[in-house]
Amino acid sequence: MKTLQKILFFSAVALTLTTISFASGEKQSENGPVASKQCYTCQYDQCHAVAKSTGKRCQHCVSNSRDLYCWQHK
């Protein structure tokens, strides 16, 4: 009986941690893991450049709907 309780407890903990990680906005991108998803209000999209030193995504917005990079990373 105690073994079943332990299994249920650890399953609940794992489910809770999974839910928290999805709620925090962490996700996989097409090019690999993203450290954290930033919420910016860009008219078209956020720049796709990632800094080599920190691994963080550029915070600038792109100028046109077909652009992937901002003015600084073109």
PDB file of N, CA, C and O in Angstrom:
ATOM      1  N   MET A   1       0.819  -1.197   0.000  1.00  0.00           N
ATOM      2  CA  MET A   1       0.000   0.000   0.000  1.00  0.00           C
ATOM      3  C   MET A   1       0.862   1.259   0.000  1.00  0.00           C
ATOM      4  O   MET A   1       0.555   2.219  -0.707  1.00  0.00           O
ATOM      5  N   LYS A   2       1.936   1.264   0.785  1.00  0.00           N
ATOM      6  CA  LYS A   2       2.806   2.436   0.837  1.00  0.00           C
ATOM      7  C   LYS A   2       3.503   2.671  -0.502  1.00  0.00           C
ATOM      8  O   LYS A   2       3.757   3.815  -0.877  1.00  0.00           O
ATOM      9  N   THR A   3       3.810   1.602  -1.217  1.00  0.00           N
ATOM     10  CA  THR A   3       4.447   1.741  -2.521  1.00  0.00           C
ATOM     11  C   THR A   3       3.509   2.448  -3.492  1.00  0.00           C
ATOM     12  O   THR A   3       3.944   3.313  -4.253  1.00  0.00           O
ATOM     13  N   LEU A   4       2.244   2.094  -3.474  1.00  0.00           N
ATOM     14  CA  LEU A   4       1.260   2.738  -4.333  1.00  0.00           C
ATOM     15  C   LEU A   4       1.119   4.213  -3.981  1.00  0.00           C
ATOM     16  O   LEU A   4       0.998   5.049  -4.876  1.00  0.00           O
ATOM     17  N   GLN A   5       1.133   4.544  -2.705  1.00  0.00           N
ATOM     18  CA  GLN A   5       1.050   5.936  -2.274  1.00  0.00           C
ATOM     19  C   GLN A   5       2.266   6.727  -2.763  1.00  0.00           C
ATOM     20  O   GLN A   5       2.126   7.871  -3.197  1.00  0.00           O
ATOM     21  N   LYS A   6       3.448   6.129  -2.696  1.00  0.00           N
ATOM     22  CA  LYS A   6       4.655   6.799  -3.164  1.00  0.00           C
ATOM     23  C   LYS A   6       4.596   7.045  -4.663  1.00  0.00           C
ATOM     24  O   LYS A   6       4.976   8.115  -5.138  1.00  0.00           O
ATOM     25  N   ILE A   7       4.119   6.058  -5.403  1.00  0.00           N
ATOM     26  CA  ILE A   7       4.007   6.205  -6.857  1.00  0.00           C
ATOM     27  C   ILE A   7       3.024   7.320  -7.201  1.00  0.00           C
ATOM     28  O   ILE A   7       3.298   8.143  -8.074  1.00  0.00           O
ATOM     29  N   LEU A   8       1.895   7.347  -6.526  1.00  0.00           N
ATOM     30  CA  LEU A   8       0.907   8.394  -6.781  1.00  0.00           C
ATOM     31  C   LEU A   8       1.441   9.771  -6.399  1.00  0.00           C
ATOM     32  O   LEU A   8       1.196  10.750  -7.105  1.00  0.00           O
ATOM     33  N   PHE A   9       2.154   9.848  -5.307  1.00  0.00           N
ATOM     34  CA  PHE A   9       2.721  11.121  -4.858  1.00  0.00           C
ATOM     35  C   PHE A   9       3.731  11.655  -5.876  1.00  0.00           C
ATOM     36  O   PHE A   9       3.658  12.819  -6.270  1.00  0.00           O
ATOM     37  N   PHE A  10       4.667  10.814  -6.300  1.00  0.00           N
ATOM     38  CA  PHE A  10       5.689  11.262  -7.249  1.00  0.00           C
ATOM     39  C   PHE A  10       5.089  11.556  -8.628  1.00  0.00           C
ATOM     40  O   PHE A  10       5.589  12.421  -9.349  1.00  0.00           O
ATOM     41  N   SER A  11       4.042  10.856  -8.990  1.00  0.00           N
ATOM     42  CA  SER A  11       3.352  11.164 -10.246  1.00  0.00           C
ATOM     43  C   SER A  11       2.695  12.538 -10.175  1.00  0.00           C
ATOM     44  O   SER A  11       2.736  13.301 -11.141  1.00  0.00           O
ATOM     45  N   ALA A  12       2.095  12.849  -9.046  1.00  0.00           N
ATOM     46  CA  ALA A  12       1.460  14.158  -8.859  1.00  0.00           C
ATOM     47  C   ALA A  12       2.508  15.270  -8.880  1.00  0.00           C
ATOM     48  O   ALA A  12       2.268  16.331  -9.456  1.00  0.00           O
ATOM     49  N   VAL A  13       3.658  15.041  -8.262  1.00  0.00           N
ATOM     50  CA  VAL A  13       4.732  16.034  -8.260  1.00  0.00           C
ATOM     51  C   VAL A  13       5.243  16.255  -9.683  1.00  0.00           C
ATOM     52  O   VAL A  13       5.452  17.397 -10.093  1.00  0.00           O
ATOM     53  N   ALA A  14       5.445  15.182 -10.434  1.00  0.00           N
ATOM     54  CA  ALA A  14       5.925  15.300 -11.804  1.00  0.00           C
ATOM     55  C   ALA A  14       4.910  16.049 -12.674  1.00  0.00           C
ATOM     56  O   ALA A  14       5.295  16.884 -13.492  1.00  0.00           O
ATOM     57  N   LEU A  15       3.642  15.762 -12.505  1.00  0.00           N
ATOM     58  CA  LEU A  15       2.603  16.447 -13.263  1.00  0.00           C
ATOM     59  C   LEU A  15       2.563  17.931 -12.915  1.00  0.00           C
ATOM     60  O   LEU A  15       2.397  18.771 -13.798  1.00  0.00           O
ATOM     61  N   THR A  16       2.713  18.252 -11.649  1.00  0.00           N
ATOM     62  CA  THR A  16       2.724  19.648 -11.217  1.00  0.00           C
ATOM     63  C   THR A  16       3.915  20.394 -11.810  1.00  0.00           C
ATOM     64  O   THR A  16       3.756  21.517 -12.291  1.00  0.00           O
ATOM     65  N   LEU A  17       5.096  19.798 -11.787  1.00  0.00           N
ATOM     66  CA  LEU A  17       6.282  20.446 -12.342  1.00  0.00           C
ATOM     67  C   LEU A  17       6.157  20.639 -13.846  1.00  0.00           C
ATOM     68  O   LEU A  17       6.591  21.661 -14.378  1.00  0.00           O
ATOM     69  N   THR A  18       5.576  19.680 -14.528  1.00  0.00           N
ATOM     70  CA  THR A  18       5.361  19.809 -15.972  1.00  0.00           C
ATOM     71  C   THR A  18       4.400  20.950 -16.266  1.00  0.00           C
ATOM     72  O   THR A  18       4.633  21.740 -17.180  1.00  0.00           O
ATOM     73  N   THR A  19       3.335  21.041 -15.505  1.00  0.00           N
ATOM     74  CA  THR A  19       2.356  22.108 -15.682  1.00  0.00           C
ATOM     75  C   THR A  19       2.983  23.465 -15.430  1.00  0.00           C
ATOM     76  O   THR A  19       2.713  24.415 -16.165  1.00  0.00           O
ATOM     77  N   ILE A  20       3.807  23.574 -14.414  1.00  0.00           N
ATOM     78  CA  ILE A  20       4.469  24.837 -14.096  1.00  0.00           C
ATOM     79  C   ILE A  20       5.418  25.241 -15.214  1.00  0.00           C
ATOM     80  O   ILE A  20       5.470  26.417 -15.574  1.00  0.00           O
ATOM     81  N   SER A  21       6.170  24.296 -15.773  1.00  0.00           N
ATOM     82  CA  SER A  21       7.108  24.646 -16.836  1.00  0.00           C
ATOM     83  C   SER A  21       6.371  25.106 -18.089  1.00  0.00           C
ATOM     84  O   SER A  21       6.851  26.009 -18.774  1.00  0.00           O
ATOM     85  N   PHE A  22       5.218  24.513 -18.413  1.00  0.00           N
ATOM     86  CA  PHE A  22       4.443  24.963 -19.565  1.00  0.00           C
ATOM     87  C   PHE A  22       3.827  26.329 -19.295  1.00  0.00           C
ATOM     88  O   PHE A  22       3.758  27.164 -20.197  1.00  0.00           O
ATOM     89  N   ALA A  23       3.386  26.564 -18.080  1.00  0.00           N
ATOM     90  CA  ALA A  23       2.764  27.839 -17.741  1.00  0.00           C
ATOM     91  C   ALA A  23       3.781  28.979 -17.739  1.00  0.00           C
ATOM     92  O   ALA A  23       3.418  30.129 -17.986  1.00  0.00           O
ATOM     93  N   SER A  24       5.048  28.675 -17.462  1.00  0.00           N
ATOM     94  CA  SER A  24       6.059  29.730 -17.420  1.00  0.00           C
ATOM     95  C   SER A  24       6.480  30.167 -18.810  1.00  0.00           C
ATOM     96  O   SER A  24       7.203  31.154 -18.946  1.00  0.00           O
ATOM     97  N   GLY A  25       6.047  29.458 -19.847  1.00  0.00           N
ATOM     98  CA  GLY A  25       6.332  29.875 -21.207  1.00  0.00           C
ATOM     99  C   GLY A  25       7.571  29.245 -21.810  1.00  0.00           C
ATOM    100  O   GLY A  25       7.930  29.588 -22.936  1.00  0.00           O
ATOM    101  N   GLU A  26       8.231  28.353 -21.124  1.00  0.00           N
ATOM    102  CA  GLU A  26       9.396  27.704 -21.689  1.00  0.00           C
ATOM    103  C   GLU A  26       8.949  26.720 -22.748  1.00  0.00           C
ATOM    104  O   GLU A  26       8.004  25.956 -22.554  1.00  0.00           O
ATOM    105  N   LYS A  27       9.650  26.753 -23.878  1.00  0.00           N
ATOM    106  CA  LYS A  27       9.266  25.843 -24.942  1.00  0.00           C
ATOM    107  C   LYS A  27      10.458  25.582 -25.840  1.00  0.00           C
ATOM    108  O   LYS A  27      11.482  26.259 -25.746  1.00  0.00           O
ATOM    109  N   GLN A  28      10.317  24.603 -26.703  1.00  0.00           N
ATOM    110  CA  GLN A  28      11.337  24.280 -27.687  1.00  0.00           C
ATOM    111  C   GLN A  28      11.042  25.063 -28.955  1.00  0.00           C
ATOM    112  O   GLN A  28       9.893  25.128 -29.391  1.00  0.00           O
ATOM    113  N   SER A  29      12.050  25.648 -29.539  1.00  0.00           N
ATOM    114  CA  SER A  29      11.873  26.288 -30.831  1.00  0.00           C
ATOM    115  C   SER A  29      12.371  25.337 -31.908  1.00  0.00           C
ATOM    116  O   SER A  29      12.869  24.253 -31.604  1.00  0.00           O
ATOM    117  N   GLU A  30      12.236  25.738 -33.152  1.00  0.00           N
ATOM    118  CA  GLU A  30      12.683  24.891 -34.245  1.00  0.00           C
ATOM    119  C   GLU A  30      14.201  24.719 -34.234  1.00  0.00           C
ATOM    120  O   GLU A  30      14.709  23.708 -34.720  1.00  0.00           O
ATOM    121  N   ASN A  31      14.920  25.680 -33.695  1.00  0.00           N
ATOM    122  CA  ASN A  31      16.379  25.647 -33.704  1.00  0.00           C
ATOM    123  C   ASN A  31      16.973  25.194 -32.382  1.00  0.00           C
ATOM    124  O   ASN A  31      18.185  25.303 -32.199  1.00  0.00           O
ATOM    125  N   GLY A  32      16.188  24.701 -31.475  1.00  0.00           N
ATOM    126  CA  GLY A  32      16.699  24.237 -30.192  1.00  0.00           C
ATOM    127  C   GLY A  32      15.931  24.878 -29.045  1.00  0.00           C
ATOM    128  O   GLY A  32      14.937  25.571 -29.263  1.00  0.00           O
ATOM    129  N   PRO A  33      16.398  24.642 -27.819  1.00  0.00           N
ATOM    130  CA  PRO A  33      15.682  25.171 -26.667  1.00  0.00           C
ATOM    131  C   PRO A  33      15.834  26.686 -26.547  1.00  0.00           C
ATOM    132  O   PRO A  33      16.872  27.252 -26.890  1.00  0.00           O
ATOM    133  N   VAL A  34      14.802  27.311 -26.063  1.00  0.00           N
ATOM    134  CA  VAL A  34      14.825  28.739 -25.815  1.00  0.00           C
ATOM    135  C   VAL A  34      14.888  28.911 -24.314  1.00  0.00           C
ATOM    136  O   VAL A  34      14.141  28.265 -23.580  1.00  0.00           O
ATOM    137  N   ALA A  35      15.770  29.775 -23.851  1.00  0.00           N
ATOM    138  CA  ALA A  35      15.965  29.954 -22.409  1.00  0.00           C
ATOM    139  C   ALA A  35      14.658  30.366 -21.738  1.00  0.00           C
ATOM    140  O   ALA A  35      14.236  29.739 -20.766  1.00  0.00           O
ATOM    141  N   SER A  36      14.032  31.390 -22.236  1.00  0.00           N
ATOM    142  CA  SER A  36      12.723  31.776 -21.746  1.00  0.00           C
ATOM    143  C   SER A  36      12.037  32.599 -22.814  1.00  0.00           C
ATOM    144  O   SER A  36      12.676  33.363 -23.537  1.00  0.00           O
ATOM    145  N   LYS A  37      10.742  32.438 -22.905  1.00  0.00           N
ATOM    146  CA  LYS A  37      10.011  33.170 -23.928  1.00  0.00           C
ATOM    147  C   LYS A  37       9.686  34.544 -23.377  1.00  0.00           C
ATOM    148  O   LYS A  37       9.049  34.669 -22.331  1.00  0.00           O
ATOM    149  N   GLN A  38      10.120  35.565 -24.079  1.00  0.00           N
ATOM    150  CA  GLN A  38       9.869  36.933 -23.677  1.00  0.00           C
ATOM    151  C   GLN A  38       8.586  37.408 -24.352  1.00  0.00           C
ATOM    152  O   GLN A  38       8.335  37.049 -25.503  1.00  0.00           O
ATOM    153  N   CYS A  39       7.790  38.186 -23.684  1.00  0.00           N
ATOM    154  CA  CYS A  39       6.588  38.740 -24.281  1.00  0.00           C
ATOM    155  C   CYS A  39       6.839  40.188 -24.667  1.00  0.00           C
ATOM    156  O   CYS A  39       6.969  41.063 -23.811  1.00  0.00           O
ATOM    157  N   TYR A  40       6.904  40.420 -25.948  1.00  0.00           N
ATOM    158  CA  TYR A  40       7.071  41.762 -26.473  1.00  0.00           C
ATOM    159  C   TYR A  40       5.918  42.025 -27.422  1.00  0.00           C
ATOM    160  O   TYR A  40       5.431  41.106 -28.080  1.00  0.00           O
ATOM    161  N   THR A  41       5.487  43.251 -27.496  1.00  0.00           N
ATOM    162  CA  THR A  41       4.401  43.592 -28.397  1.00  0.00           C
ATOM    163  C   THR A  41       5.003  44.170 -29.665  1.00  0.00           C
ATOM    164  O   THR A  41       5.094  45.388 -29.821  1.00  0.00           O
ATOM    165  N   CYS A  42       5.407  43.305 -30.554  1.00  0.00           N
ATOM    166  CA  CYS A  42       5.959  43.704 -31.840  1.00  0.00           C
ATOM    167  C   CYS A  42       4.842  43.656 -32.878  1.00  0.00           C
ATOM    168  O   CYS A  42       3.965  42.793 -32.829  1.00  0.00           O
ATOM    169  N   GLN A  43       4.892  44.593 -33.811  1.00  0.00           N
ATOM    170  CA  GLN A  43       3.862  44.638 -34.840  1.00  0.00           C
ATOM    171  C   GLN A  43       3.927  43.401 -35.733  1.00  0.00           C
ATOM    172  O   GLN A  43       2.892  42.841 -36.094  1.00  0.00           O
ATOM    173  N   TYR A  44       5.150  42.969 -36.093  1.00  0.00           N
ATOM    174  CA  TYR A  44       5.288  41.808 -36.971  1.00  0.00           C
ATOM    175  C   TYR A  44       5.845  40.604 -36.223  1.00  0.00           C
ATOM    176  O   TYR A  44       5.165  39.586 -36.091  1.00  0.00           O
ATOM    177  N   ASP A  45       7.061  40.710 -35.739  1.00  0.00           N
ATOM    178  CA  ASP A  45       7.690  39.596 -35.037  1.00  0.00           C
ATOM    179  C   ASP A  45       8.902  40.116 -34.280  1.00  0.00           C
ATOM    180  O   ASP A  45       9.343  41.245 -34.494  1.00  0.00           O
ATOM    181  N   GLN A  46       9.432  39.289 -33.401  1.00  0.00           N
ATOM    182  CA  GLN A  46      10.646  39.623 -32.669  1.00  0.00           C
ATOM    183  C   GLN A  46      11.836  39.065 -33.439  1.00  0.00           C
ATOM    184  O   GLN A  46      11.721  38.032 -34.098  1.00  0.00           O
ATOM    185  N   CYS A  47      12.972  39.738 -33.361  1.00  0.00           N
ATOM    186  CA  CYS A  47      14.194  39.312 -34.035  1.00  0.00           C
ATOM    187  C   CYS A  47      14.556  37.891 -33.608  1.00  0.00           C
ATOM    188  O   CYS A  47      14.389  37.534 -32.442  1.00  0.00           O
ATOM    189  N   HIS A  48      15.050  37.080 -34.540  1.00  0.00           N
ATOM    190  CA  HIS A  48      15.388  35.689 -34.265  1.00  0.00           C
ATOM    191  C   HIS A  48      16.853  35.491 -33.886  1.00  0.00           C
ATOM    192  O   HIS A  48      17.286  34.355 -33.690  1.00  0.00           O
ATOM    193  N   ALA A  49      17.623  36.572 -33.780  1.00  0.00           N
ATOM    194  CA  ALA A  49      19.037  36.463 -33.428  1.00  0.00           C
ATOM    195  C   ALA A  49      19.184  36.074 -31.959  1.00  0.00           C
ATOM    196  O   ALA A  49      18.422  36.522 -31.103  1.00  0.00           O
ATOM    197  N   VAL A  50      20.188  35.226 -31.684  1.00  0.00           N
ATOM    198  CA  VAL A  50      20.455  34.778 -30.327  1.00  0.00           C
ATOM    199  C   VAL A  50      21.918  35.073 -30.005  1.00  0.00           C
ATOM    200  O   VAL A  50      22.806  34.757 -30.797  1.00  0.00           O
ATOM    201  N   ALA A  51      22.168  35.673 -28.850  1.00  0.00           N
ATOM    202  CA  ALA A  51      23.531  36.011 -28.446  1.00  0.00           C
ATOM    203  C   ALA A  51      24.305  34.742 -28.120  1.00  0.00           C
ATOM    204  O   ALA A  51      23.802  33.869 -27.414  1.00  0.00           O
ATOM    205  N   LYS A  52      25.531  34.639 -28.633  1.00  0.00           N
ATOM    206  CA  LYS A  52      26.358  33.466 -28.369  1.00  0.00           C
ATOM    207  C   LYS A  52      26.786  33.412 -26.904  1.00  0.00           C
ATOM    208  O   LYS A  52      26.858  32.334 -26.315  1.00  0.00           O
ATOM    209  N   SER A  53      27.067  34.565 -26.323  1.00  0.00           N
ATOM    210  CA  SER A  53      27.598  34.594 -24.964  1.00  0.00           C
ATOM    211  C   SER A  53      26.551  34.259 -23.904  1.00  0.00           C
ATOM    212  O   SER A  53      26.853  33.560 -22.937  1.00  0.00           O
ATOM    213  N   THR A  54      25.335  34.747 -24.075  1.00  0.00           N
ATOM    214  CA  THR A  54      24.309  34.535 -23.059  1.00  0.00           C
ATOM    215  C   THR A  54      23.246  33.530 -23.468  1.00  0.00           C
ATOM    216  O   THR A  54      22.568  32.964 -22.610  1.00  0.00           O
ATOM    217  N   GLY A  55      23.089  33.298 -24.779  1.00  0.00           N
ATOM    218  CA  GLY A  55      22.054  32.386 -25.257  1.00  0.00           C
ATOM    219  C   GLY A  55      20.668  32.992 -25.231  1.00  0.00           C
ATOM    220  O   GLY A  55      19.677  32.282 -25.405  1.00  0.00           O
ATOM    221  N   LYS A  56      20.583  34.320 -25.012  1.00  0.00           N
ATOM    222  CA  LYS A  56      19.289  34.991 -24.962  1.00  0.00           C
ATOM    223  C   LYS A  56      18.942  35.582 -26.324  1.00  0.00           C
ATOM    224  O   LYS A  56      19.820  35.989 -27.084  1.00  0.00           O
ATOM    225  N   ARG A  57      17.673  35.618 -26.609  1.00  0.00           N
ATOM    226  CA  ARG A  57      17.172  36.124 -27.882  1.00  0.00           C
ATOM    227  C   ARG A  57      17.156  37.652 -27.885  1.00  0.00           C
ATOM    228  O   ARG A  57      16.927  38.286 -26.855  1.00  0.00           O
ATOM    229  N   CYS A  58      17.403  38.232 -29.065  1.00  0.00           N
ATOM    230  CA  CYS A  58      17.377  39.680 -29.245  1.00  0.00           C
ATOM    231  C   CYS A  58      15.979  40.212 -28.909  1.00  0.00           C
ATOM    232  O   CYS A  58      14.977  39.558 -29.196  1.00  0.00           O
ATOM    233  N   GLN A  59      15.919  41.381 -28.311  1.00  0.00           N
ATOM    234  CA  GLN A  59      14.643  41.938 -27.885  1.00  0.00           C
ATOM    235  C   GLN A  59      14.058  42.935 -28.876  1.00  0.00           C
ATOM    236  O   GLN A  59      12.964  43.452 -28.648  1.00  0.00           O
ATOM    237  N   HIS A  60      14.763  43.220 -29.978  1.00  0.00           N
ATOM    238  CA  HIS A  60      14.255  44.160 -30.966  1.00  0.00           C
ATOM    239  C   HIS A  60      13.138  43.542 -31.802  1.00  0.00           C
ATOM    240  O   HIS A  60      13.028  42.322 -31.927  1.00  0.00           O
ATOM    241  N   CYS A  61      12.317  44.418 -32.366  1.00  0.00           N
ATOM    242  CA  CYS A  61      11.257  43.986 -33.274  1.00  0.00           C
ATOM    243  C   CYS A  61      11.743  44.117 -34.719  1.00  0.00           C
ATOM    244  O   CYS A  61      12.589  44.959 -35.018  1.00  0.00           O
ATOM    245  N   VAL A  62      11.210  43.287 -35.605  1.00  0.00           N
ATOM    246  CA  VAL A  62      11.566  43.379 -37.023  1.00  0.00           C
ATOM    247  C   VAL A  62      10.733  44.479 -37.682  1.00  0.00           C
ATOM    248  O   VAL A  62       9.675  44.861 -37.183  1.00  0.00           O
ATOM    249  N   SER A  63      11.242  44.984 -38.831  1.00  0.00           N
ATOM    250  CA  SER A  63      10.599  46.114 -39.503  1.00  0.00           C
ATOM    251  C   SER A  63       9.478  45.704 -40.436  1.00  0.00           C
ATOM    252  O   SER A  63       8.466  46.398 -40.535  1.00  0.00           O
ATOM    253  N   ASN A  64       9.647  44.578 -41.124  1.00  0.00           N
ATOM    254  CA  ASN A  64       8.663  44.120 -42.109  1.00  0.00           C
ATOM    255  C   ASN A  64       8.171  42.730 -41.759  1.00  0.00           C
ATOM    256  O   ASN A  64       8.839  41.995 -41.031  1.00  0.00           O
ATOM    257  N   SER A  65       7.023  42.370 -42.268  1.00  0.00           N
ATOM    258  CA  SER A  65       6.441  41.070 -41.942  1.00  0.00           C
ATOM    259  C   SER A  65       7.276  39.905 -42.451  1.00  0.00           C
ATOM    260  O   SER A  65       7.209  38.817 -41.881  1.00  0.00           O
ATOM    261  N   ARG A  66       8.059  40.098 -43.504  1.00  0.00           N
ATOM    262  CA  ARG A  66       8.859  39.004 -44.066  1.00  0.00           C
ATOM    263  C   ARG A  66      10.262  38.915 -43.458  1.00  0.00           C
ATOM    264  O   ARG A  66      11.005  37.987 -43.779  1.00  0.00           O
ATOM    265  N   ASP A  67      10.636  39.845 -42.598  1.00  0.00           N
ATOM    266  CA  ASP A  67      11.974  39.848 -41.989  1.00  0.00           C
ATOM    267  C   ASP A  67      12.057  38.876 -40.815  1.00  0.00           C
ATOM    268  O   ASP A  67      11.087  38.661 -40.089  1.00  0.00           O
ATOM    269  N   LEU A  68      13.248  38.296 -40.651  1.00  0.00           N
ATOM    270  CA  LEU A  68      13.506  37.447 -39.497  1.00  0.00           C
ATOM    271  C   LEU A  68      14.405  38.147 -38.466  1.00  0.00           C
ATOM    272  O   LEU A  68      14.414  37.791 -37.287  1.00  0.00           O
ATOM    273  N   TYR A  69      15.157  39.148 -38.939  1.00  0.00           N
ATOM    274  CA  TYR A  69      16.113  39.836 -38.063  1.00  0.00           C
ATOM    275  C   TYR A  69      15.846  41.336 -38.036  1.00  0.00           C
ATOM    276  O   TYR A  69      15.316  41.903 -38.991  1.00  0.00           O
ATOM    277  N   CYS A  70      16.217  41.961 -36.942  1.00  0.00           N
ATOM    278  CA  CYS A  70      16.042  43.404 -36.777  1.00  0.00           C
ATOM    279  C   CYS A  70      17.110  44.160 -37.571  1.00  0.00           C
ATOM    280  O   CYS A  70      17.962  43.553 -38.221  1.00  0.00           O
ATOM    281  N   TRP A  71      17.052  45.472 -37.510  1.00  0.00           N
ATOM    282  CA  TRP A  71      18.005  46.313 -38.233  1.00  0.00           C
ATOM    283  C   TRP A  71      19.434  46.061 -37.800  1.00  0.00           C
ATOM    284  O   TRP A  71      20.357  46.225 -38.598  1.00  0.00           O
ATOM    285  N   GLN A  72      19.633  45.672 -36.568  1.00  0.00           N
ATOM    286  CA  GLN A  72      20.972  45.481 -36.027  1.00  0.00           C
ATOM    287  C   GLN A  72      21.595  44.156 -36.470  1.00  0.00           C
ATOM    288  O   GLN A  72      22.819  44.049 -36.548  1.00  0.00           O
ATOM    289  N   HIS A  73      20.789  43.169 -36.755  1.00  0.00           N
ATOM    290  CA  HIS A  73      21.301  41.828 -37.086  1.00  0.00           C
ATOM    291  C   HIS A  73      21.135  41.448 -38.538  1.00  0.00           C
ATOM    292  O   HIS A  73      21.357  40.291 -38.896  1.00  0.00           O
ATOM    293  N   LYS A  74      20.747  42.394 -39.394  1.00  0.00           N
ATOM    294  CA  LYS A  74      20.594  42.080 -40.834  1.00  0.00           C
ATOM    295  C   LYS A  74      21.907  41.819 -41.474  1.00  0.00           C
ATOM    296  O   LYS A  74      21.966  41.542 -42.672  1.00  0.00           O
TER     297      LYS A  74
END
